Amino acid sequence: MEKEMLFCCAVALITAFSCLFLRESRLAALALLAALAGGALILLRILPHLQLLFAAFRAFAADCGLEGYYFTLVLKCIGIAYLAEFTAELCRDAAQGALALKVQLAGKLSVLLLALPLLAAVTATVAGLL
Amino acid sequence: MEDISIIFFLLALAIAVTVLHTFLKQAGRDEYAYLTLVVGLAIALLKVLPVIEALFEGVQSVFGMY
């Protein structure tokens, strides 16, 4: 794991300094593209470990008697939130704050829609108690 | 797995395009100078696109979004 951490630090630093250089060159758009590529490289390196972590969490949840369906739902929400944040930050780097806000809105809406069945289940449980 | 060489490729591409652009502009070929910019951007996009695709597919499979 420390090897991955070292790789991530190296990629981040190299990308940051490259972006400084790229911004001064004729192809200033490449700075954004390099930042995107660097972020993708880091993420691609840590994704397998994330999968291990999620498998462990799923096992814990199963031990506690939580249904796998709910855990998958939570996982989906995290994934959507993460993707929305990643894209929005990139848009903000490209000086497109309005676009970033719209992406975030779409992410929030998606998460809310995904959580709607959960909300319905809670309401049904409360109604059954009363 | 992709590695860091793509960042260095982008750097080299930017240097080459900048030099070519300056050279062509000095020679008075403004239309070719602009064309180098477009071609450089297209090459960079073609190079970065597979990485982004791999990232999105990885996120999709890890977070269980299909």
N, CA and C atoms of all chains as a GROMACS GRO file, in nm:
protein
  588
    1MET      N    1   0.083  -0.121   0.000
    1MET     CA    2   0.000   0.000   0.000
    1MET      C    3   0.086   0.125   0.000
    2GLU      N    4   0.202   0.124   0.070
    2GLU     CA    5   0.286   0.244   0.072
    2GLU      C    6   0.343   0.272  -0.066
    3LYS      N    7   0.357   0.164  -0.146
    3LYS     CA    8   0.406   0.183  -0.282
    3LYS      C    9   0.304   0.263  -0.364
    4GLU      N   10   0.176   0.230  -0.346
    4GLU     CA   11   0.070   0.302  -0.416
    4GLU      C   12   0.069   0.449  -0.375
    5MET      N   13   0.087   0.470  -0.244
    5MET     CA   14   0.086   0.608  -0.193
    5MET      C   15   0.198   0.689  -0.257
    6LEU      N   16   0.315   0.626  -0.267
    6LEU     CA   17   0.430   0.693  -0.328
    6LEU      C   18   0.400   0.727  -0.474
    7PHE      N   19   0.338   0.629  -0.543
    7PHE     CA   20   0.303   0.651  -0.684
    7PHE      C   21   0.206   0.768  -0.696
    8CYS      N   22   0.106   0.773  -0.608
    8CYS     CA   23   0.007   0.880  -0.615
    8CYS      C   24   0.072   1.016  -0.592
    9CYS      N   25   0.161   1.023  -0.493
    9CYS     CA   26   0.230   1.150  -0.465
    9CYS      C   27   0.311   1.193  -0.586
   10ALA      N   28   0.383   1.098  -0.645
   10ALA     CA   29   0.468   1.130  -0.760
   10ALA      C   30   0.383   1.180  -0.876
   11VAL      N   31   0.275   1.109  -0.905
   11VAL     CA   32   0.189   1.149  -1.017
   11VAL      C   33   0.131   1.288  -0.992
   12ALA      N   34   0.086   1.312  -0.869
   12ALA     CA   35   0.025   1.442  -0.838
   12ALA      C   36   0.125   1.555  -0.856
   13LEU      N   37   0.246   1.537  -0.804
   13LEU     CA   38   0.346   1.644  -0.814
   13LEU      C   39   0.385   1.669  -0.959
   14ILE      N   40   0.411   1.560  -1.032
   14ILE     CA   41   0.452   1.575  -1.173
   14ILE      C   42   0.341   1.643  -1.252
   15THR      N   43   0.217   1.602  -1.227
   15THR     CA   44   0.105   1.663  -1.300
   15THR      C   45   0.090   1.810  -1.266
   16ALA      N   46   0.107   1.844  -1.138
   16ALA     CA   47   0.092   1.984  -1.098
   16ALA      C   48   0.195   2.072  -1.167
   17PHE      N   49   0.320   2.027  -1.165
   17PHE     CA   50   0.424   2.110  -1.228
   17PHE      C   51   0.408   2.113  -1.379
   18SER      N   52   0.366   2.000  -1.438
   18SER     CA   53   0.342   1.998  -1.582
   18SER      C   54   0.232   2.096  -1.620
   19CYS      N   55   0.130   2.106  -1.535
   19CYS     CA   56   0.019   2.198  -1.564
   19CYS      C   57   0.068   2.342  -1.562
   20LEU      N   58   0.158   2.372  -1.469
   20LEU     CA   59   0.215   2.508  -1.466
   20LEU      C   60   0.283   2.540  -1.598
   21PHE      N   61   0.357   2.441  -1.650
   21PHE     CA   62   0.428   2.462  -1.776
   21PHE      C   63   0.330   2.469  -1.893
   22LEU      N   64   0.233   2.378  -1.893
   22LEU     CA   65   0.139   2.369  -2.006
   22LEU      C   66   0.056   2.496  -2.018
   23ARG      N   67   0.027   2.559  -1.903
   23ARG     CA   68  -0.057   2.678  -1.908
   23ARG      C   69   0.013   2.791  -1.982
   24GLU      N   70   0.147   2.789  -1.980
   24GLU     CA   71   0.223   2.896  -2.047
   24GLU      C   72   0.243   2.867  -2.195
   25SER      N   73   0.220   2.740  -2.235
   25SER     CA   74   0.247   2.707  -2.375
   25SER      C   75   0.130   2.750  -2.463
   26ARG      N   76   0.143   2.725  -2.593
   26ARG     CA   77   0.039   2.766  -2.687
   26ARG      C   78  -0.090   2.688  -2.666
   27LEU      N   79  -0.075   2.561  -2.622
   27LEU     CA   80  -0.192   2.477  -2.604
   27LEU      C   81  -0.232   2.479  -2.457
   28ALA      N   82  -0.293   2.590  -2.412
   28ALA     CA   83  -0.326   2.603  -2.270
   28ALA      C   84  -0.432   2.501  -2.229
   29ALA      N   85  -0.512   2.454  -2.327
   29ALA     CA   86  -0.616   2.356  -2.294
   29ALA      C   87  -0.554   2.225  -2.247
   30LEU      N   88  -0.429   2.202  -2.283
   30LEU     CA   89  -0.363   2.078  -2.242
   30LEU      C   90  -0.343   2.072  -2.091
   31ALA      N   91  -0.339   2.190  -2.026
   31ALA     CA   92  -0.322   2.190  -1.880
   31ALA      C   93  -0.438   2.116  -1.815
   32LEU      N   94  -0.559   2.146  -1.861
   32LEU     CA   95  -0.678   2.080  -1.808
   32LEU      C   96  -0.676   1.931  -1.838
   33LEU      N   97  -0.635   1.900  -1.961
   33LEU     CA   98  -0.632   1.760  -2.003
   33LEU      C   99  -0.530   1.681  -1.921
   34ALA      N  100  -0.416   1.745  -1.893
   34ALA     CA  101  -0.314   1.678  -1.813
   34ALA      C  102  -0.364   1.656  -1.670
   35ALA      N  103  -0.435   1.756  -1.616
   35ALA     CA  104  -0.489   1.740  -1.481
   35ALA      C  105  -0.589   1.624  -1.478
   36LEU      N  106  -0.671   1.616  -1.582
   36LEU     CA  107  -0.768   1.507  -1.592
   36LEU      C  108  -0.697   1.373  -1.599
   37ALA      N  109  -0.593   1.364  -1.684
   37ALA     CA  110  -0.521   1.238  -1.699
   37ALA      C  111  -0.452   1.199  -1.568
   38GLY      N  112  -0.391   1.298  -1.501
   38GLY     CA  113  -0.322   1.268  -1.375
   38GLY      C  114  -0.420   1.217  -1.270
   39GLY      N  115  -0.535   1.284  -1.259
   39GLY     CA  116  -0.636   1.239  -1.163
   39GLY      C  117  -0.684   1.099  -1.196
   40ALA      N  118  -0.702   1.072  -1.325
   40ALA     CA  119  -0.747   0.939  -1.366
   40ALA      C  120  -0.643   0.833  -1.332
   41LEU      N  121  -0.515   0.867  -1.352
   41LEU     CA  122  -0.408   0.770  -1.321
   41LEU      C  123  -0.409   0.734  -1.173
   42ILE      N  124  -0.420   0.838  -1.088
   42ILE     CA  125  -0.421   0.814  -0.943
   42ILE      C  126  -0.539   0.725  -0.906
   43LEU      N  127  -0.656   0.761  -0.959
   43LEU     CA  128  -0.777   0.686  -0.925
   43LEU      C  129  -0.769   0.542  -0.972
   44LEU      N  130  -0.716   0.524  -1.095
   44LEU     CA  131  -0.706   0.389  -1.148
   44LEU      C  132  -0.616   0.304  -1.060
   45ARG      N  133  -0.516   0.368  -0.998
   45ARG     CA  134  -0.424   0.293  -0.913
   45ARG      C  135  -0.492   0.250  -0.782
   46ILE      N  136  -0.581   0.336  -0.728
   46ILE     CA  137  -0.639   0.302  -0.598
   46ILE      C  138  -0.772   0.227  -0.608
   47LEU      N  139  -0.828   0.219  -0.729
   47LEU     CA  140  -0.960   0.154  -0.741
   47LEU      C  141  -0.962   0.008  -0.695
   48PRO      N  142  -0.859  -0.073  -0.730
   48PRO     CA  143  -0.862  -0.212  -0.682
   48PRO      C  144  -0.865  -0.222  -0.530
   49HIS      N  145  -0.792  -0.132  -0.462
   49HIS     CA  146  -0.792  -0.134  -0.315
   49HIS      C  147  -0.928  -0.094  -0.262
   50LEU      N  148  -0.990   0.002  -0.331
   50LEU     CA  149  -1.124   0.044  -0.291
   50LEU      C  150  -1.221  -0.073  -0.301
   51GLN      N  151  -1.201  -0.154  -0.405
   51GLN     CA  152  -1.289  -0.270  -0.422
   51GLN      C  153  -1.273  -0.367  -0.305
   52LEU      N  154  -1.147  -0.388  -0.262
   52LEU     CA  155  -1.122  -0.475  -0.147
   52LEU      C  156  -1.195  -0.422  -0.024
   53LEU      N  157  -1.182  -0.289  -0.004
   53LEU     CA  158  -1.246  -0.225   0.113
   53LEU      C  159  -1.396  -0.245   0.110
   54PHE      N  160  -1.456  -0.226  -0.008
   54PHE     CA  161  -1.600  -0.240  -0.019
   54PHE      C  162  -1.643  -0.383   0.005
   55ALA      N  163  -1.560  -0.479  -0.042
   55ALA     CA  164  -1.593  -0.620  -0.016
   55ALA      C  165  -1.594  -0.647   0.133
   56ALA      N  166  -1.496  -0.588   0.206
   56ALA     CA  167  -1.491  -0.607   0.351
   56ALA      C  168  -1.615  -0.546   0.416
   57PHE      N  169  -1.652  -0.426   0.372
   57PHE     CA  170  -1.770  -0.359   0.427
   57PHE      C  171  -1.895  -0.442   0.403
   58ARG      N  172  -1.900  -0.501   0.283
   58ARG     CA  173  -2.018  -0.582   0.249
   58ARG      C  174  -2.026  -0.703   0.343
   59ALA      N  175  -1.909  -0.761   0.373
   59ALA     CA  176  -1.907  -0.875   0.464
   59ALA      C  177  -1.954  -0.832   0.604
   60PHE      N  178  -1.905  -0.714   0.651
   60PHE     CA  179  -1.949  -0.663   0.782
   60PHE      C  180  -2.101  -0.646   0.784
   61ALA      N  181  -2.152  -0.585   0.675
   61ALA     CA  182  -2.296  -0.558   0.669
   61ALA      C  183  -2.374  -0.688   0.672
   62ALA      N  184  -2.323  -0.790   0.601
   62ALA     CA  185  -2.391  -0.918   0.600
   62ALA      C  186  -2.390  -0.980   0.740
   63ASP      N  187  -2.278  -0.961   0.813
   63ASP     CA  188  -2.270  -1.012   0.951
   63ASP      C  189  -2.372  -0.945   1.041
   64CYS      N  190  -2.396  -0.817   1.015
   64CYS     CA  191  -2.490  -0.743   1.099
   64CYS      C  192  -2.634  -0.766   1.055
   65GLY      N  193  -2.654  -0.848   0.952
   65GLY     CA  194  -2.789  -0.878   0.909
   65GLY      C  195  -2.849  -0.773   0.818
   66LEU      N  196  -2.764  -0.686   0.760
   66LEU     CA  197  -2.815  -0.585   0.667
   66LEU      C  198  -2.830  -0.649   0.530
   67GLU      N  199  -2.938  -0.614   0.461
   67GLU     CA  200  -2.960  -0.672   0.329
   67GLU      C  201  -2.858  -0.617   0.229
   68GLY      N  202  -2.814  -0.703   0.138
   68GLY     CA  203  -2.715  -0.660   0.040
   68GLY      C  204  -2.768  -0.551  -0.051
   69TYR      N  205  -2.899  -0.550  -0.071
   69TYR     CA  206  -2.960  -0.450  -0.160
   69TYR      C  207  -2.934  -0.309  -0.109
   70TYR      N  208  -2.948  -0.290   0.024
   70TYR     CA  209  -2.929  -0.156   0.078
   70TYR      C  210  -2.783  -0.113   0.069
   71PHE      N  211  -2.694  -0.208   0.090
   71PHE     CA  212  -2.552  -0.173   0.082
   71PHE      C  213  -2.515  -0.132  -0.060
   72THR      N  214  -2.568  -0.206  -0.159
   72THR     CA  215  -2.541  -0.169  -0.298
   72THR      C  216  -2.592  -0.029  -0.328
   73LEU      N  217  -2.708   0.004  -0.268
   73LEU     CA  218  -2.766   0.137  -0.289
   73LEU      C  219  -2.673   0.246  -0.235
   74VAL      N  220  -2.623   0.223  -0.114
   74VAL     CA  221  -2.533   0.320  -0.053
   74VAL      C  222  -2.407   0.337  -0.139
   75LEU      N  223  -2.356   0.223  -0.186
   75LEU     CA  224  -2.237   0.224  -0.269
   75LEU      C  225  -2.261   0.306  -0.396
   76LYS      N  226  -2.378   0.285  -0.457
   76LYS     CA  227  -2.412   0.360  -0.578
   76LYS      C  228  -2.416   0.509  -0.550
   77CYS      N  229  -2.475   0.546  -0.437
   77CYS     CA  230  -2.484   0.688  -0.400
   77CYS      C  231  -2.344   0.748  -0.386
   78ILE      N  232  -2.255   0.674  -0.319
   78ILE     CA  233  -2.118   0.723  -0.302
   78ILE      C  234  -2.052   0.742  -0.438
   79GLY      N  235  -2.072   0.642  -0.526
   79GLY     CA  236  -2.011   0.650  -0.659
   79GLY      C  237  -2.061   0.770  -0.736
   80ILE      N  238  -2.191   0.793  -0.734
   80ILE     CA  239  -2.248   0.906  -0.807
   80ILE      C  240  -2.196   1.037  -0.750
   81ALA      N  241  -2.193   1.048  -0.617
   81ALA     CA  242  -2.144   1.171  -0.555
   81ALA      C  243  -1.999   1.195  -0.592
   82TYR      N  244  -1.920   1.086  -0.592
   82TYR     CA  245  -1.780   1.103  -0.624
   82TYR      C  246  -1.760   1.149  -0.768
   83LEU      N  247  -1.832   1.084  -0.863
   83LEU     CA  248  -1.819   1.120  -1.004
   83LEU      C  249  -1.861   1.266  -1.026
   84ALA      N  250  -1.971   1.305  -0.962
   84ALA     CA  251  -2.021   1.442  -0.978
   84ALA      C  252  -1.918   1.542  -0.927
   85GLU      N  253  -1.858   1.511  -0.811
   85GLU     CA  254  -1.760   1.604  -0.754
   85GLU      C  255  -1.636   1.614  -0.842
   86PHE      N  256  -1.590   1.498  -0.892
   86PHE     CA  257  -1.472   1.495  -0.979
   86PHE      C  258  -1.494   1.582  -1.102
   87THR      N  259  -1.609   1.561  -1.169
   87THR     CA  260  -1.639   1.637  -1.290
   87THR      C  261  -1.658   1.785  -1.260
   88ALA      N  262  -1.727   1.815  -1.149
   88ALA     CA  263  -1.754   1.955  -1.116
   88ALA      C  264  -1.624   2.031  -1.088
   89GLU      N  265  -1.531   1.965  -1.018
   89GLU     CA  266  -1.405   2.033  -0.988
   89GLU      C  267  -1.326   2.060  -1.116
   90LEU      N  268  -1.332   1.963  -1.209
   90LEU     CA  269  -1.262   1.983  -1.336
   90LEU      C  270  -1.324   2.099  -1.413
   91CYS      N  271  -1.458   2.106  -1.413
   91CYS     CA  272  -1.525   2.216  -1.481
   91CYS      C  273  -1.485   2.349  -1.417
   92ARG      N  274  -1.476   2.349  -1.282
   92ARG     CA  275  -1.439   2.472  -1.213
   92ARG      C  276  -1.296   2.512  -1.248
   93ASP      N  277  -1.208   2.413  -1.264
   93ASP     CA  278  -1.070   2.442  -1.306
   93ASP      C  279  -1.068   2.506  -1.444
   94ALA      N  280  -1.164   2.465  -1.530
   94ALA     CA  281  -1.170   2.521  -1.664
   94ALA      C  282  -1.248   2.652  -1.665
   95ALA      N  283  -1.270   2.711  -1.547
   95ALA     CA  284  -1.340   2.839  -1.534
   95ALA      C  285  -1.483   2.830  -1.585
   96GLN      N  286  -1.548   2.714  -1.562
   96GLN     CA  287  -1.688   2.696  -1.599
   96GLN      C  288  -1.768   2.665  -1.474
   97GLY      N  289  -1.782   2.764  -1.387
   97GLY     CA  290  -1.851   2.742  -1.261
   97GLY      C  291  -1.997   2.704  -1.279
   98ALA      N  292  -2.062   2.762  -1.380
   98ALA     CA  293  -2.204   2.732  -1.404
   98ALA      C  294  -2.223   2.586  -1.439
   99LEU      N  295  -2.133   2.535  -1.526
   99LEU     CA  296  -2.140   2.395  -1.566
   99LEU      C  297  -2.119   2.304  -1.445
  100ALA      N  298  -2.024   2.344  -1.358
  100ALA     CA  299  -1.997   2.264  -1.239
  100ALA      C  300  -2.120   2.256  -1.151
  101LEU      N  301  -2.189   2.370  -1.135
  101LEU     CA  302  -2.310   2.371  -1.052
  101LEU      C  303  -2.416   2.277  -1.110
  102LYS      N  304  -2.428   2.276  -1.243
  102LYS     CA  305  -2.530   2.191  -1.304
  102LYS      C  306  -2.498   2.043  -1.284
  103VAL      N  307  -2.368   2.010  -1.297
  103VAL     CA  308  -2.329   1.870  -1.273
  103VAL      C  309  -2.359   1.830  -1.130
  104GLN      N  310  -2.331   1.920  -1.036
  104GLN     CA  311  -2.359   1.889  -0.896
  104GLN      C  312  -2.508   1.871  -0.871
  105LEU      N  313  -2.587   1.956  -0.939
  105LEU     CA  314  -2.733   1.943  -0.925
  105LEU      C  315  -2.780   1.808  -0.976
  106ALA      N  316  -2.725   1.767  -1.091
  106ALA     CA  317  -2.763   1.637  -1.147
  106ALA      C  318  -2.724   1.525  -1.051
  107GLY      N  319  -2.605   1.538  -0.990
  107GLY     CA  320  -2.561   1.436  -0.895
  107GLY      C  321  -2.653   1.427  -0.775
  108LYS      N  322  -2.691   1.545  -0.721
  108LYS     CA  323  -2.780   1.546  -0.604
  108LYS      C  324  -2.914   1.482  -0.638
  109LEU      N  325  -2.964   1.516  -0.757
  109LEU     CA  326  -3.093   1.461  -0.799
  109LEU      C  327  -3.086   1.310  -0.812
  110SER      N  328  -2.976   1.262  -0.871
  110SER     CA  329  -2.962   1.117  -0.889
  110SER      C  330  -2.958   1.046  -0.755
  111VAL      N  331  -2.880   1.103  -0.660
  111VAL     CA  332  -2.871   1.040  -0.528
  111VAL      C  333  -3.007   1.037  -0.460
  112LEU      N  334  -3.079   1.149  -0.471
  112LEU     CA  335  -3.211   1.157  -0.409
  112LEU      C  336  -3.305   1.053  -0.467
  113LEU      N  337  -3.301   1.040  -0.601
  113LEU     CA  338  -3.389   0.943  -0.667
  113LEU      C  339  -3.354   0.801  -0.628
  114LEU      N  340  -3.222   0.775  -0.611
  114LEU     CA  341  -3.180   0.641  -0.571
  114LEU      C  342  -3.226   0.610  -0.429
  115ALA      N  343  -3.227   0.715  -0.344
  115ALA     CA  344  -3.262   0.694  -0.203
  115ALA      C  345  -3.413   0.691  -0.182
  116LEU      N  346  -3.490   0.719  -0.285
  116LEU     CA  347  -3.636   0.726  -0.270
  116LEU      C  348  -3.698   0.594  -0.221
  117PRO      N  349  -3.655   0.478  -0.274
  117PRO     CA  350  -3.711   0.351  -0.222
  117PRO      C  351  -3.684   0.334  -0.073
  118LEU      N  352  -3.565   0.377  -0.028
  118LEU     CA  353  -3.531   0.368   0.115
  118LEU      C  354  -3.628   0.451   0.196
  119LEU      N  355  -3.651   0.574   0.147
  119LEU     CA  356  -3.742   0.664   0.215
  119LEU      C  357  -3.881   0.604   0.224
  120ALA      N  358  -3.922   0.541   0.112
  120ALA     CA  359  -4.054   0.478   0.110
  120ALA      C  360  -4.060   0.364   0.212
  121ALA      N  361  -3.950   0.288   0.223
  121ALA     CA  362  -3.946   0.177   0.318
  121ALA      C  363  -3.958   0.229   0.461
  122VAL      N  364  -3.886   0.340   0.490
  122VAL     CA  365  -3.891   0.398   0.624
  122VAL      C  366  -4.033   0.445   0.655
  123THR      N  367  -4.094   0.512   0.558
  123THR     CA  368  -4.231   0.561   0.577
  123THR      C  369  -4.326   0.446   0.603
  124ALA      N  370  -4.309   0.337   0.526
  124ALA     CA  371  -4.397   0.222   0.544
  124ALA      C  372  -4.379   0.162   0.684
  125THR      N  373  -4.252   0.155   0.730
  125THR     CA  374  -4.226   0.099   0.862
  125THR      C  375  -4.292   0.184   0.971
  126VAL      N  376  -4.276   0.316   0.958
  126VAL     CA  377  -4.334   0.407   1.058
  126VAL      C  378  -4.486   0.395   1.056
  127ALA      N  379  -4.543   0.387   0.936
  127ALA     CA  380  -4.687   0.375   0.924
  127ALA      C  381  -4.735   0.244   0.987
  128GLY      N  382  -4.655   0.136   0.971
  128GLY     CA  383  -4.691   0.009   1.031
  128GLY      C  384  -4.685   0.013   1.182
  129LEU      N  385  -4.594   0.093   1.239
  129LEU     CA  386  -4.580   0.104   1.384
  129LEU      C  387  -4.699   0.176   1.445
  130LEU      N  388  -4.746   0.278   1.370
  130LEU     CA  389  -4.853   0.363   1.426
  130LEU      C  390  -4.987   0.290   1.432
  131MET      N  391  -0.197  -0.160  -1.704
  131MET     CA  392  -0.228  -0.033  -1.634
  131MET      C  393  -0.150   0.082  -1.696
  132GLU      N  394  -0.223   0.191  -1.715
  132GLU     CA  395  -0.157   0.308  -1.772
  132GLU      C  396  -0.055   0.363  -1.673
  133ASP      N  397   0.043   0.432  -1.724
  133ASP     CA  398   0.140   0.489  -1.632
  133ASP      C  399   0.165   0.637  -1.663
  134ILE      N  400   0.263   0.690  -1.594
  134ILE     CA  401   0.285   0.834  -1.591
  134ILE      C  402   0.332   0.890  -1.725
  135SER      N  403   0.371   0.801  -1.820
  135SER     CA  404   0.431   0.849  -1.945
  135SER      C  405   0.335   0.939  -2.022
  136ILE      N  406   0.204   0.926  -1.997
  136ILE     CA  407   0.109   1.009  -2.073
  136ILE      C  408   0.125   1.157  -2.039
  137ILE      N  409   0.161   1.187  -1.914
  137ILE     CA  410   0.183   1.327  -1.874
  137ILE      C  411   0.304   1.383  -1.949
  138PHE      N  412   0.409   1.301  -1.954
  138PHE     CA  413   0.530   1.346  -2.024
  138PHE      C  414   0.504   1.360  -2.173
  139PHE      N  415   0.419   1.272  -2.227
  139PHE     CA  416   0.382   1.285  -2.368
  139PHE      C  417   0.312   1.418  -2.393
  140LEU      N  418   0.222   1.455  -2.303
  140LEU     CA  419   0.150   1.582  -2.319
  140LEU      C  420   0.249   1.699  -2.315
  141LEU      N  421   0.347   1.690  -2.224
  141LEU     CA  422   0.448   1.796  -2.214
  141LEU      C  423   0.525   1.810  -2.345
  142ALA      N  424   0.572   1.696  -2.398
  142ALA     CA  425   0.649   1.698  -2.522
  142ALA      C  426   0.565   1.753  -2.636
  143LEU      N  427   0.438   1.712  -2.639
  143LEU     CA  428   0.348   1.759  -2.743
  143LEU      C  429   0.332   1.911  -2.737
  144ALA      N  430   0.317   1.963  -2.614
  144ALA     CA  431   0.301   2.107  -2.599
  144ALA      C  432   0.425   2.181  -2.647
  145ILE      N  433   0.543   2.128  -2.614
  145ILE     CA  434   0.667   2.194  -2.659
  145ILE      C  435   0.674   2.194  -2.811
  146ALA      N  436   0.648   2.077  -2.871
  146ALA     CA  437   0.657   2.066  -3.017
  146ALA      C  438   0.559   2.160  -3.085
  147VAL      N  439   0.436   2.163  -3.035
  147VAL     CA  440   0.333   2.247  -3.097
  147VAL      C  441   0.369   2.395  -3.083
  148THR      N  442   0.421   2.431  -2.965
  148THR     CA  443   0.457   2.572  -2.944
  148THR      C  444   0.569   2.614  -3.040
  149VAL      N  445   0.670   2.527  -3.053
  149VAL     CA  446   0.782   2.560  -3.142
  149VAL      C  447   0.732   2.571  -3.286
  150LEU      N  448   0.653   2.471  -3.329
  150LEU     CA  449   0.601   2.472  -3.466
  150LEU      C  450   0.515   2.595  -3.492
  151HIS      N  451   0.431   2.626  -3.395
  151HIS     CA  452   0.342   2.741  -3.410
  151HIS      C  453   0.421   2.870  -3.426
  152THR      N  454   0.521   2.888  -3.339
  152THR     CA  455   0.604   3.009  -3.348
  152THR      C  456   0.676   3.015  -3.482
  153PHE      N  457   0.731   2.901  -3.523
  153PHE     CA  458   0.806   2.894  -3.649
  153PHE      C  459   0.716   2.931  -3.766
  154LEU      N  460   0.599   2.871  -3.772
  154LEU     CA  461   0.510   2.896  -3.885
  154LEU      C  462   0.458   3.039  -3.885
  155LYS      N  463   0.440   3.092  -3.765
  155LYS     CA  464   0.391   3.230  -3.757
  155LYS      C  465   0.497   3.328  -3.807
  156GLN      N  466   0.623   3.299  -3.768
  156GLN     CA  467   0.733   3.384  -3.815
  156GLN      C  468   0.745   3.377  -3.966
  157ALA      N  469   0.715   3.258  -4.024
  157ALA     CA  470   0.725   3.240  -4.168
  157ALA      C  471   0.605   3.300  -4.240
  158GLY      N  472   0.509   3.352  -4.164
  158GLY     CA  473   0.394   3.415  -4.226
  158GLY      C  474   0.285   3.320  -4.268
  159ARG      N  475   0.291   3.193  -4.222
  159ARG     CA  476   0.186   3.095  -4.257
  159ARG      C  477   0.089   3.084  -4.140
  160ASP      N  478   0.005   3.182  -4.124
  160ASP     CA  479  -0.083   3.182  -4.007
  160ASP      C  480  -0.183   3.068  -4.008
  161GLU      N  481  -0.232   3.032  -4.130
  161GLU     CA  482  -0.334   2.927  -4.135
  161GLU      C  483  -0.274   2.792  -4.095
  162TYR      N  484  -0.149   2.766  -4.137
  162TYR     CA  485  -0.084   2.641  -4.096
  162TYR      C  486  -0.053   2.643  -3.946
  163ALA      N  487  -0.019   2.761  -3.895
  163ALA     CA  488   0.011   2.773  -3.753
  163ALA      C  489  -0.112   2.734  -3.670
  164TYR      N  490  -0.228   2.783  -3.714
  164TYR     CA  491  -0.351   2.747  -3.642
  164TYR      C  492  -0.379   2.599  -3.655
  165LEU      N  493  -0.350   2.545  -3.774
  165LEU     CA  494  -0.374   2.402  -3.795
  165LEU      C  495  -0.291   2.315  -3.701
  166THR      N  496  -0.168   2.358  -3.674
  166THR     CA  497  -0.086   2.279  -3.580
  166THR      C  498  -0.151   2.274  -3.442
  167LEU      N  499  -0.210   2.387  -3.402
  167LEU     CA  500  -0.277   2.388  -3.271
  167LEU      C  501  -0.390   2.286  -3.269
  168VAL      N  502  -0.471   2.288  -3.375
  168VAL     CA  503  -0.586   2.196  -3.380
  168VAL      C  504  -0.539   2.051  -3.379
  169VAL      N  505  -0.438   2.021  -3.461
  169VAL     CA  506  -0.388   1.883  -3.468
  169VAL      C  507  -0.330   1.839  -3.333
  170GLY      N  508  -0.256   1.930  -3.270
  170GLY     CA  509  -0.198   1.897  -3.139
  170GLY      C  510  -0.306   1.865  -3.037
  171LEU      N  511  -0.410   1.947  -3.037
  171LEU     CA  512  -0.520   1.923  -2.943
  171LEU      C  513  -0.588   1.790  -2.972
  172ALA      N  514  -0.607   1.759  -3.102
  172ALA     CA  515  -0.673   1.633  -3.138
  172ALA      C  516  -0.589   1.514  -3.093
  173ILE      N  517  -0.456   1.522  -3.113
  173ILE     CA  518  -0.369   1.412  -3.071
  173ILE      C  519  -0.377   1.392  -2.920
  174ALA      N  520  -0.374   1.506  -2.847
  174ALA     CA  521  -0.380   1.497  -2.700
  174ALA      C  522  -0.510   1.432  -2.656
  175LEU      N  523  -0.621   1.473  -2.719
  175LEU     CA  524  -0.751   1.416  -2.682
  175LEU      C  525  -0.755   1.266  -2.709
  176LEU      N  526  -0.703   1.226  -2.827
  176LEU     CA  527  -0.703   1.084  -2.862
  176LEU      C  528  -0.620   1.003  -2.764
  177LYS      N  529  -0.514   1.066  -2.711
  177LYS     CA  530  -0.426   0.996  -2.618
  177LYS      C  531  -0.489   0.983  -2.480
  178VAL      N  532  -0.563   1.087  -2.438
  178VAL     CA  533  -0.616   1.089  -2.301
  178VAL      C  534  -0.748   1.012  -2.292
  179LEU      N  535  -0.820   1.004  -2.404
  179LEU     CA  536  -0.954   0.943  -2.402
  179LEU      C  537  -0.957   0.801  -2.345
  180PRO      N  538  -0.864   0.710  -2.385
  180PRO     CA  539  -0.869   0.575  -2.328
  180PRO      C  540  -0.853   0.573  -2.177
  181VAL      N  541  -0.770   0.666  -2.123
  181VAL     CA  542  -0.750   0.670  -1.977
  181VAL      C  543  -0.880   0.706  -1.908
  182ILE      N  544  -0.950   0.806  -1.962
  182ILE     CA  545  -1.076   0.849  -1.901
  182ILE      C  546  -1.180   0.736  -1.910
  183GLU      N  547  -1.180   0.669  -2.025
  183GLU     CA  548  -1.274   0.559  -2.042
  183GLU      C  549  -1.247   0.449  -1.939
  184ALA      N  550  -1.118   0.418  -1.921
  184ALA     CA  551  -1.082   0.314  -1.823
  184ALA      C  552  -1.125   0.357  -1.683
  185LEU      N  553  -1.106   0.486  -1.652
  185LEU     CA  554  -1.146   0.536  -1.520
  185LEU      C  555  -1.296   0.519  -1.499
  186PHE      N  556  -1.375   0.560  -1.598
  186PHE     CA  557  -1.520   0.553  -1.580
  186PHE      C  558  -1.567   0.409  -1.568
  187GLU      N  559  -1.506   0.320  -1.647
  187GLU     CA  560  -1.547   0.179  -1.638
  187GLU      C  561  -1.508   0.121  -1.504
  188GLY      N  562  -1.390   0.161  -1.454
  188GLY     CA  563  -1.347   0.113  -1.323
  188GLY      C  564  -1.440   0.159  -1.214
  189VAL      N  565  -1.477   0.289  -1.218
  189VAL     CA  566  -1.568   0.342  -1.117
  189VAL      C  567  -1.702   0.271  -1.125
  190GLN      N  568  -1.748   0.248  -1.247
  190GLN     CA  569  -1.876   0.180  -1.265
  190GLN      C  570  -1.875   0.041  -1.203
  191SER      N  571  -1.766  -0.034  -1.225
  191SER     CA  572  -1.764  -0.171  -1.175
  191SER      C  573  -1.743  -0.173  -1.024
  192VAL      N  574  -1.660  -0.081  -0.971
  192VAL     CA  575  -1.632  -0.085  -0.827
  192VAL      C  576  -1.753  -0.041  -0.747
  193PHE      N  577  -1.823   0.064  -0.793
  193PHE     CA  578  -1.936   0.116  -0.717
  193PHE      C  579  -2.067   0.047  -0.752
  194GLY      N  580  -2.060  -0.054  -0.842
  194GLY     CA  581  -2.180  -0.130  -0.872
  194GLY      C  582  -2.283  -0.054  -0.952
  195MET      N  583  -2.239   0.039  -1.038
  195MET     CA  584  -2.334   0.112  -1.123
  195MET      C  585  -2.330   0.052  -1.262
  196TYR      N  586  -2.440  -0.001  -1.307
  196TYR     CA  587  -2.440  -0.062  -1.440
  196TYR      C  588  -2.540   0.006  -1.530
   0.00000   0.00000   0.00000
